[in-house]
Amino acid sequence: MKLFDDLRSLDRNNIGGWPKSVKTFFTVILFAVIMVVGWYVVVNDQQDQLQTLANKEEQLKKEFSEKQAKSVNLEALQQQLDEMKDMLRQLLRQLPSRTEMPELLVDVSQTALSAGLQQELFQPGTEIPKDFYAEKPIQLKMVGTYHQFGAFISGVASLPRVVILTMHDVSLTPLNAPAKGAEPASNQLLVLQGTVKTYRYLEDSETSDAGKTKKPGGRK
């Protein structure tokens, strides 16, 4: 072919004198190279950005739909939240108040004695205020049978005020370990020792005072 013949006879030192067909051939090759490089450098990168933006658009549409659904039901959700707050206040009011707490501790101690338990230690600790309630740790050590401990728990549950006792690091062990191979008797003395916590609700004045002592950002 004439083009191949022209390529073989090219004079590299006289580019201006190359045949028109050869110039056209190299021009097409140069244009193709520029297009390929431009595709990978510019167009391909823009396509990646376009795909990223398209994914972000879908995510934003989804978030918008979720927020729109919440905004439509905002009034109903607010009403439900208010009802839950009222229910929480009613439940908290069933816990003992600050003035009832000392009497409650006496009732718990007397309930243990009425059940026949021996109290070797019953020491209330420092009260710890929380967001809307306060917890009172009590270190105790009691000795009695399984049935006596059951009567104690039943007696605490029947007190006029709601009393919640949670166990923390509490152990229940036999006072005297039975002989090897022998089953524990029903009247085997057990030792309950550790820390229990009881709770009371914080009155409005207490929560207000606690809020005033806090600086912006939640720091005291």
Secondary structure, DSSP 8 states (H G I E B T S, - for coil): -HHHHHHHT--TT-GGGS-HHHHHHHHHHHHHHHHHHHIIIIIHHHHHHHHHHHHHHHHHHHHHHHHHHHHHTHHHHHHHHHHHHHHHHHHHTTS--TTTHHHHHHHHHHHHHHTT-EEEEEEE---EE-SSEEEEEEEEEEEE-HHHHHHHHHHHHTSSS----EEEEEEEEESS---TT----TT--EEEEEEEEEEEE--HHHHHHHHHT--TTS--
